[in-house]
Amino acid sequence: MISNISCLLSPIFLEEDEALEEAIQRSLLEESDRQSEVHISRSFKKLSKEEIEGLLRAHSEKVITPGTRQLHISRANVWSTALRQFKRPKFAESCEMLYVTFASDEHDTEEDAADLGGPRREFFRLLVKAIFQDSGAFEATPNGCTLKFNILHLQNGVYRTIGRMLSTIIVQGGEAPAFFSPHVVDYIVSGDILQVHLTPDDIGDPELRENLKKVVNATTQHDLEKAVSCCDSWRYQVEGLPLTVTMANKDLFVKNAALYLAVLQRQSCFDQLTDGLSYYGNPSLRVLLDLSGEDKDLTASLIAGVLRPSYSVLGSNRRVREELMVVKFQEFLQCVENKELRDALGERTLTKDEEAFVKALRPGHILAFATGSSKVPAIGFQPAPKITFIHDESKHL
């Protein structure tokens, strides 16, 4: 940061006026850096996927140190096993690439698959799900997930650990964990409650949310007074809210009440999460927490573009068979995307479980099976996945 450099280079002995001037300049630089950070973070969203991938890859190469960190995870207890590992001081101090091994719950032995990226991506996919569903640190709103105040999590630094997890997922090639409500990302990026845009739909508690929406929808003073009375259990505890709510000031009441209920009550949790997200530096990467608008169903053509075949030499007999297999695989992907797989199977008899599987199968499941990730990571796949061919001359296509 420029402000840090200016501090290091400042003379030891300064006249009083010079010292005052430098303090002013340093303050201006710090504010400029913060505003620049917010501007860069928001501009980051306007970049193409290819540009974001390039920036992320360059940043990843800069911050990830040589070596690996061993991580042993139980699929049946992803949250608890991951939390224990990420909270270890030496583990948290390291920025090496994760090397993930899953413990086999069925056979009580470790799976022996080498981690060339697939197990790590699968772990990241499972970890994102565990963070938002099993950690007890978040609650759902109509606009996405928001932080849930948990005093034990705050005391034990769990929100900070979750921030480190999310930062690691982004930088080390996991799916962008874009599950946050936009107001959460507003605060993470800006660090300023005045930069946070809120509506009642950003409030996690359903009863509080609906009561505040009644205030929004009130069209007469009588209806407004009735709606505001539903807020009496908490509104007098919030200094600065209008004691008498009228049609003229109800918007201000709703705005500040939403700010209190959605952010101020749990601001310490927000700050701890933001601190953890700085684990790999470059706060502008945090906007990847809010790319949910790009989260569309994967297509067959996208999957085919990711899973590139590694062909034999052109003109060889093997090449002919390989190309035919790729055509069949692409036809299979199209059937899955268009939900025509059951028709393509014809009169084949399926069990009840097989029928349910065929009905539920989507292209994202195929990508997850092949790569460990159900979406294309923002940083791209490293190494790039490939289709390889095993030739068995006794079988025919």
N, C-alpha and C positions, 0 to 999 in steps of 0.2 A: 504494500500500500504506500502511496506517495507520502501520506502523513507520517508513517513510521520512518521512512527514509529521511524526511526533513528533520525528525526528532533526533535521529542518530548523527546527523551531520551538523547539528546546531553547535555554535561556539560555547565553550564552558563559561566564559565571562562576557556578560552583556550589560550594557547600560539599561536602566530601568525602562526607558522609552522603547529601546530596541526589543527588550524582552516582551513588553506588552504587545508591540507590533507583531512579533513572531507568534505569540499566543493567539492573536486574532487570525493571522494567516493560517496557522495550523488548524484552528477551528473551522475556518472556511474550507480548507482542503478536506477535512474529515467529512463535512457536510456534503461537499461536492462528490467525494468518493461514494458516500452512501446513496446520493441521488443517482449517480452514474450506475451504481450497482442495480438499483431498481429499474432504471431505464434499460440496461443491458438484459436484465432478467425478463422484462416484458417484451423486449424486441426479439428475444430468443425464440418466442413462440411463433414469430412470423417467418422463421427460417424453414426451408424445405427439410424433409426427413433426411435427405442426403447430406445437407449442410450440418444438421444437428449431429448426425452420425460422425462426420468428419471432426467436428469440434470435440465431441465426447471422446473419440478415439485418441486424439492428440492429448487431451487432458489426462486420460487414463494412462497413457504411456509416460507422462511426466510425473504423476503422483504415486503410481504403484511401484513399489520397490522390488528388487530381485528377490527370489525365493518364494516359498509357499508357506501358508498356515494350514495345518491339518485341522479338519473340522469333522467330527463324528456325530451324525444326526440320526435320530429315530424317526421314521416316517409316521409312526403312531403318536409321537410327542414332539412335533417339530418346534412348537413355541418354547417349551420348557428346556429342551436340549440346546436349542440355539441361544436362548437367553443366558444360560449358564456359561456358554463359551464366550459370547460377546462381552460379558461383564468381567471376564478375567483381565486384570490390569495389563499383563504383558501382551495378551491378544489384542486389547483395545489400542495399545500403543503402536502396533505394527500396521503397516500399509501393504503387506505382501498379498499376492493372489491367494484366494482360498482354494484349498484342495479338499473336496468333499467326499466323504465315504458314508454311505448309508448302512446302518446296522439292520440286518435282516431279522425282523421280528418273528418270522415263521420258524426259522432254523437256528436262531440264537447265534448266528455267525455273521461275520462281515461280508458284504458283497465284494467280489474281487474285481469289479469293473474299474479300470483306470479313469481318472477324471481328466478328460481332454476337453472339457467344457460342458458336456451334457449333464453329468451329475450336479455340477455347480448351478447351471441354469434351472434344473429341476428343483434344487433346493431353494433358489431364489423365488421361484413360482409358488412353492409351498409356503415359504416364509411370509410372502406378502399376504397370502390368504390367512395365515396364522396371526399375523400382526393385527389385522383388521377384525378378525372374528374371535380370536382366542386370548388376546393379550389383556383384555379388560381396560384398554387405554382409549378406546374409541366408541362412539355411538353414531348411529345412522341418522341422517336428516334427508329431506326430499332433494337437497342439492348435493349430497355426498356425505362423506364421513367427517366428523368433527371430533375434537379431543374431549374425552370424558374425564372429569376431575376425579382422581384417585389418590388419596393422601399417602398411601403406602408406596405407590408407584413414584410419587414425587420425592418422597424421602429416600427411596432406594435408587433414584436416578434412572428409572425404567424409561421415561420419555427420552432422556438423552441417549440411552442405549438403542432405542427404536430409531432415533435419528441417525445413529451410526449404521444401523442395519440398512436403512433406506438409502443412505449415501453409498454404502458398499454395493447394494443391488444396482444402483444407477451406473456407477463407475466400472463395475466388474462384469457388465454384460447381461444383467437381468432385465426383465420386463419393467417398463416404466410404471411405478406404483401409483397410477393416477386415479386414486379413489377419494381424494380430499375434496371437501366443499371449497369453492373458489375463495371464500373469506379466509380460510385457513392459509391458503397459499399467499393471499394478499399480505397477511401478517408476517408469514415466514420470509417473504421477499423483502418487504419494506421495514419490518420491525417497528412500525408506527401504527397505532390504533386508528389514527386519523386517515390512514390510507386504506382502511378496511371497508369494503362495501358489503352491507348486510341487509337481509330481509328476515322476516319471521321464520321463513323456511330454513334458515341456517341454525335454528335452535334445536337442540337434540331432544329435550323433554317434550313429548307430544302435547301434554296438557298446557304447558306454558306457551307453546307454539300456537295452538289453536286459540287460546285466550287472546293473544296479541293480534292474531289475524281477525278476530272479531272487532277489535279496535280499528284496524285498517278498513274493514268493510262497513263500519257504521256510517250511515248517511244522515242521521238526525242527531241532535244533542241528546235526546232521550235514549236512543240506541247506544250512543257513545258512553253515556254514564253507566248504563247497564253493563256494557262490555268492559269498561275500566274497573268496575266493581269486582270482576273476576280476577283482577290483578292485585287486589288489595293485600293478599297474603305476603307479597314480596316488594311491592313498588315503594312503600314508605321506607324501606331499608336502603334505597338507592338515592344518595344525596344528589340533588341537581335535577331530578325528574320533576316536571310540573305537578304541583299538588292538586291543582284544578285543571283537568284536561278538557279542552274545548275543541270545536271543529277547526279552529285556527291553529292550534298548536299540537294536534294529535299526531301529525307526521313526525315532529320533533320528539314527541314522547315515544313513538314506536321505534324510531331510529336509535335513540339512546338506550332504550330498554333492551333492544336486540343486541346492541354493543355490550351491554352489561352481562346479559344472559349467555351470549355466545362466546365472548372473548374475555372480558375483564374478570369474571368469576374464576377463570382457569388460565389467566395470563402466565402464571409461573410455569404451567405445563407447556404452554406454547414456547416460552423462552428456553426451557430445557430441551424440547424437541429441536428447536432451531440451532441450539448449540451443538447438538449431536449431528445435525446435518452438515456442519462445517468440517466434518471429519476428513474429507478429501479436498477441502478448499473449494474455490470457485462457486460462490453461492448462486450464480446465475443458472447452474444446473438444477436448482431446486424447482424451476418451473416445470420440470418433467413430472412433478407431482400433480400437475393440473393439465394433462393432455387428453382428458377423457373424451373431448369432442372428436378426437381422432380414432377413438376406439371403435372401429367398425368390424363387422365380421370379415374374417380372412377369406380370400377367394382361392379357387383352385389354381388360377394362373399365378398368384403370388406364392403359393406353396411350391408349385413347380419351379418357379424362378429361384427360390431359396435352395431347394434340394437339387443341385446340379449333378447330372450323371458324370461319372468318370469312365469314359468309353475306352474300349480297346482300339487298336490302330485301325484307321479307316481302310476299308477294303477287306478286312479279315472276316472269317466266318463268325467269330464271336461278336463282332461289331453289329452284324445283321440281327442277331438274336437280342443283343442289348437294346438296340433301337426299338425293336418290336415290344420289348418289355417296358420301355419308357412310355410308349404310346398307350399300352394297357394301363399303366400306372396313372397317366394323365386322364384317361377315360374314367378310371375309378374315382379320381379326385372330382371330376365333373359330376359324377353320379352322387357323390357325397354332398357337394355344394347345392345341387338341384334337388336333393332329397329323393333321388330316384334309385337308390341302391337296392331297396327291396324289390323293385320291379326288375332290376338287372339280374337279380339272383333267380328269377323265374320261379319254377315250381319246387325249388329246393326247400326241404323241410327244416325249419329252425325251431330251436327250443324257445321257451318263453323269455329267457334271459337274452338269447341271441336276437330275438325280435326287438326287445327293448334297446339293446346295444345298437342295432342297425338304425333304429328310429332316432336315437339320440346323437349318433355320430356326426361330427362337424369337422371342417378342415382344420380348425384349431387343435382338435384332438390328435390329428395326424402329425401336425407340426410338433406338438408336445411329445408324442411317442418317439419321433425321430431326433429331436434336439433337446428335450427337457423343458422347452419354453413354449407356451401356448400362443405367444405373440412374438413378433420380431422385435428384439430388444432395441432400444434407442441407439445403442452403440454398435448395433449389428452383431452378427455372429462371428466369433473368433475362437478357433479357426472356422472357416466357412464349411458348413456341412456338405457332404457329397453322397451321392448314391453310388455304391460299389456293387459289383455283380459277382455272384458265386455261380460258376458254371458246373452243371451236372448233366453230362451227356446222356444219362439214362432217362432224363425227363424231357418232355416236348412241350412247347408253348401252344 
